[in-house]
Amino acid sequence: MEDKRCFLCGRNDPSDPLEKHHLLGGANRKKSEKYGLVVYLCGNRCHRNGKMAVHRSGEQMRRLRRYGQLKAMQEQGWTEEDFRREFGKSYL
């Protein structure tokens, strides 16, 4: 993972190892994996515990879900309705 960087802050610090984050988790975790809707985040700072960490900030989580939806729609050639059928809701 030396060449990977945190999607949010751009760091790759061995003292805060990167962790994989599924943009659409929970029941959609496997689909996120299938469609490549994953990013790497600094485990402590950007993923779990920092002030704007994805799992502590609803605003940050919404941003990443929206990004995931737009990425899926672009890469799969989907409409918003296609995305909704696959993932159960829209984040736009």
N, C-alpha and C positions, 0 to 999 in steps of 0.2 A: 504494500500500500504506500510505498515511498513516493510514488508519482501522483497519488490522489491528493486532493485538497478539500477542505471543508467548503461545502456549497455556499454557506453564508458568509464566512469571514476569510476564506482563502488560506487558512493555516493548515499545517500538517506538523503538529508539535508532539514529539514522543511523550511528553509529560501529560498530554491530554489526547490519547489515541482516538482516531476516527472510528465512528460507528455508522453502520448502515441504517438509514431511516426510510421507511416505506411511506411514500407521499400519501397513499390512501391505505391506511392500516386497518386494524380490526378484521372484520369479515372479508375485507378486500385485500388483505396482505398478499395472498397468493396471486391475485390478479395484478397487483402492483409489481410483483416480481416478474410475472409473465410479460407484461408490457414495458418493463424497464423503468418503472416509475419509482425509482429509488435514488437517493442522494447520500453522500457521506457528510457527516457532521462531526465536529469536535465533540467527543462524548460528554464531557462535563460542561463546557462553556456554551455550546450551541445546541446540543441535543437535549440534555436533561436538567441542568441546574442553573445556568446563567439567567440573568434578568430577562433576556429576550430568547431564551432557549425554547425550542419548538414545543416541548412538553410542558412548558410553564406559561407560554404566551399564546392566547387564542388568536391574536392578530398575526403572529408569525405562522401558526398552524394554518390559518386561512390562506395566507400568501402562498405557502407551499402547496396546499391542495389545489388552489387556482392554477399555479404553475403546472402541477401534475396533469390537471384536466386539459389545459391548453397544449401541453406536450403530447398527450395521448391523442387529442383530436387532430393535431397536425400530422403526427407520425402515422396514424391509422386512417386518416382521411375521413374522420367521423364528424358528424354534426353534433350539436349539443344534445339532441334527443338520442343519438346513438350512444353517446357517453352515458347518459342517464339510464338507458336500458342496460348497459354493461355494469355500471357501478351503483345504480340505485338513486342517484341524485346528482344535481349540478352544483358546482362550486363557483360558477361565474356570477 
